[in-house]
Amino acid sequence: MTDILLGICLTFLIVCALAVARSTELMKTIVIFGAFSLVMALVWQLLNAPDIAITEATVGVCSTVLMVAAVTHLRGRKQP
């Protein structure tokens, strides 16, 4: 059962990586990156590495929030 779930997660990670590479909209790319980070934390947990899973989840959430804040801040600025 774990092997099947791990295979599904790894396939999802490949799809997310390709979607990020092909995406042209910045906010959509950030959301996909957040999903990638969440699934990667699940993969680390399935591989019995909970310390790395917690670190991945923390860094993924923080970086996603910072990227969303930066994009919303830059979109609100007027261009000279």
TAHU-V392589 format. One record per helix or strand. SS is the DSSP state (H for helix, E for strand). FROM is the first residue (numbers start at 1). TO is the last residue. If there is no record, write none. Layout:
SS | FROM | TO
SS | FROM | TO
//
This chain:
H | 2 | 22
H | 26 | 46
H | 50 | 76
//
